[in-house]
Amino acid sequence: MTRLSSFARALVLVMLCGCGDGDPAGASSASAPPSTTAAAPAAPAASTSTSAAPVAAPGVDPWLDRALRAADPRWEAWLADAEALRLQILVTVVDGSGTWQTHELRADAEYFYPASAIKTFLAVASLR
């Protein structure tokens, strides 16, 4: 359970970095960036997600969806309003043998990777 708790904290930090203050009420009023701006960085092409489960919405990774919802009940509301919150999550899990599994939520053409993302890893490392 400790591993899941650390995972949940890391994802909350990612969500806060990608969504401003993390407040669903305040973030939903933000307008989308104009589509005529310079091309945004593309999401990584390698992904282990194959097809979504029948109950999952298109583009939702079932593993990530289950992990988030099990970690904290607040994720239910955040995931339901992911588009309005502009919530984007990209998680790479590395197992002991060095195999990488990438799980993503809304990591499409709108995907944004801030230059200060290294602070997220620093914060996660400080939690250990």
MORA-V833393 format. One record per residue. N is the residue number from 1. RES is the residue in one small letter. SS is DSSP state (alpha for helix, beta for strand, coil for the rest). Layout:
# MORA-V833393
<<N;RES;SS> <N;RES;SS>>
This chain:
# MORA-V833393
<<1;m;coil> <2;t;alpha> <3;r;alpha> <4;l;alpha> <5;s;alpha> <6;s;alpha> <7;f;alpha> <8;a;alpha> <9;r;alpha> <10;a;alpha> <11;l;alpha> <12;v;alpha> <13;l;alpha> <14;v;alpha> <15;m;alpha> <16;l;alpha> <17;c;alpha> <18;g;alpha> <19;c;coil> <20;g;coil> <21;d;coil> <22;g;coil> <23;d;coil> <24;p;alpha> <25;a;alpha> <26;g;alpha> <27;a;alpha> <28;s;coil> <29;s;coil> <30;a;coil> <31;s;coil> <32;a;coil> <33;p;coil> <34;p;coil> <35;s;coil> <36;t;coil> <37;t;coil> <38;a;coil> <39;a;coil> <40;a;coil> <41;p;coil> <42;a;coil> <43;a;coil> <44;p;coil> <45;a;coil> <46;a;coil> <47;s;coil> <48;t;coil> <49;s;coil> <50;t;coil> <51;s;coil> <52;a;coil> <53;a;coil> <54;p;coil> <55;v;coil> <56;a;coil> <57;a;coil> <58;p;coil> <59;g;coil> <60;v;beta> <61;d;coil> <62;p;alpha> <63;w;alpha> <64;l;alpha> <65;d;alpha> <66;r;alpha> <67;a;alpha> <68;l;alpha> <69;r;alpha> <70;a;alpha> <71;a;alpha> <72;d;coil> <73;p;coil> <74;r;coil> <75;w;alpha> <76;e;alpha> <77;a;alpha> <78;w;alpha> <79;l;alpha> <80;a;alpha> <81;d;coil> <82;a;alpha> <83;e;alpha> <84;a;alpha> <85;l;alpha> <86;r;coil> <87;l;coil> <88;q;coil> <89;i;beta> <90;l;beta> <91;v;beta> <92;t;beta> <93;v;beta> <94;v;beta> <95;d;coil> <96;g;coil> <97;s;coil> <98;g;coil> <99;t;coil> <100;w;beta> <101;q;beta> <102;t;beta> <103;h;beta> <104;e;beta> <105;l;beta> <106;r;coil> <107;a;coil> <108;d;coil> <109;a;coil> <110;e;coil> <111;y;coil> <112;f;coil> <113;y;coil> <114;p;coil> <115;a;alpha> <116;s;alpha> <117;a;alpha> <118;i;alpha> <119;k;alpha> <120;t;alpha> <121;f;alpha> <122;l;alpha> <123;a;alpha> <124;v;alpha> <125;a;alpha> <126;s;alpha> <127;l;alpha> <128;r;coil>>
